[in-house]
Amino acid sequence: MSGKNGWAETFSAFAVGVGVGTALGILFAPKAGEDLRSDLAGNAKEGLDQAVSKGREWAGRAQKVAGDAVDQAKSQVRDAVDEGGQAYREARNSAS
């Protein structure tokens, strides 16, 4: 690098380096304690809200499955009672 052009290129490279370094420093600088606590609290609340939402969804599914199982059990009991009543009537009629 010689003359004015060499100096201009060096200064330009230095200026770009300072700009990039400043931008990266601002981008990756740690947050203040209060800001960090606020962000952590917000993230924790968001995570809790999602957990509650999933819990409600799963509870709804469990209630539906349990309700279906109860309905199926009731149907099987009714069928068994009907079959028992039919067997009783047949036995009574054959005994007569």
C-alpha positions as CSV (number, residue, x, y, z in Angstrom):
1,M,0.0,0.0,0.0
2,S,1.6,3.2,-1.1
3,G,0.4,6.7,-1.4
4,K,-3.1,8.1,-0.9
5,N,-4.9,4.9,-2.2
6,G,-3.2,2.7,0.3
7,W,-4.1,5.0,3.2
8,A,-7.7,5.2,2.0
9,E,-8.0,1.4,1.7
10,T,-6.5,0.9,5.2
11,F,-8.8,3.6,6.7
12,S,-11.8,2.1,5.0
13,A,-11.0,-1.4,6.2
14,F,-10.5,-0.1,9.7
15,A,-13.8,1.8,9.6
16,V,-15.6,-1.3,8.4
17,G,-14.0,-3.4,11.1
18,V,-15.0,-0.9,13.8
19,G,-18.6,-0.8,12.5
20,V,-18.9,-4.6,12.3
21,G,-17.3,-4.9,15.8
22,T,-19.7,-2.3,17.2
23,A,-22.7,-4.0,15.7
24,L,-21.6,-7.4,17.0
25,G,-20.9,-6.0,20.4
26,I,-24.4,-4.5,20.6
27,L,-26.0,-7.6,19.2
28,F,-24.3,-10.0,21.7
29,A,-24.0,-7.7,24.7
30,P,-25.5,-9.2,27.9
31,K,-28.7,-7.6,29.1
32,A,-29.1,-5.7,32.3
33,G,-30.2,-7.8,35.3
34,E,-33.7,-6.3,35.4
35,D,-34.2,-6.9,31.6
36,L,-32.9,-10.4,31.9
37,R,-35.2,-11.2,34.9
38,S,-38.1,-9.7,33.0
39,D,-37.3,-11.9,29.9
40,L,-36.9,-15.0,32.0
41,A,-40.2,-14.3,33.8
42,G,-42.0,-13.8,30.5
43,N,-40.5,-17.0,29.1
44,A,-41.5,-18.9,32.2
45,K,-45.1,-17.6,32.1
46,E,-45.3,-18.5,28.4
47,G,-44.0,-22.0,29.1
48,L,-46.5,-22.4,32.0
49,D,-49.4,-21.2,29.8
50,Q,-48.4,-23.7,27.1
51,A,-48.2,-26.5,29.8
52,V,-51.7,-25.6,31.2
53,S,-53.1,-25.5,27.7
54,K,-51.7,-29.0,26.9
55,G,-52.9,-30.3,30.2
56,R,-56.4,-29.1,29.5
57,E,-56.2,-30.7,26.0
58,W,-55.1,-34.0,27.4
59,A,-57.7,-33.9,30.2
60,G,-60.4,-33.3,27.6
61,R,-59.1,-36.3,25.6
62,A,-59.0,-38.5,28.7
63,Q,-62.6,-37.5,29.6
64,K,-63.8,-38.4,26.1
65,V,-62.0,-41.8,26.2
66,A,-63.4,-42.4,29.7
67,G,-66.9,-41.4,28.6
68,D,-66.7,-43.7,25.6
69,A,-65.5,-46.6,27.9
70,V,-68.4,-46.0,30.3
71,D,-70.9,-45.9,27.4
72,Q,-69.5,-49.1,26.0
73,A,-69.6,-50.8,29.5
74,K,-73.2,-49.7,30.0
75,S,-74.1,-51.1,26.6
76,Q,-72.4,-54.4,27.4
77,V,-74.3,-54.6,30.8
78,R,-77.6,-53.9,29.1
79,D,-76.9,-56.6,26.5
80,A,-76.0,-59.1,29.3
81,V,-79.2,-58.2,31.3
82,D,-81.3,-58.7,28.1
83,E,-79.6,-62.0,27.4
84,G,-80.1,-63.1,31.0
85,G,-83.8,-62.1,30.9
86,Q,-84.2,-64.0,27.7
87,A,-82.5,-67.1,29.1
88,Y,-84.8,-66.8,32.2
89,R,-87.9,-66.6,30.1
90,E,-86.9,-69.5,28.0
91,A,-86.1,-71.6,31.1
92,R,-89.4,-70.7,32.7
93,N,-91.3,-71.5,29.5
94,S,-89.6,-74.9,29.1
95,A,-90.3,-75.8,32.7
96,S,-94.0,-75.2,32.3
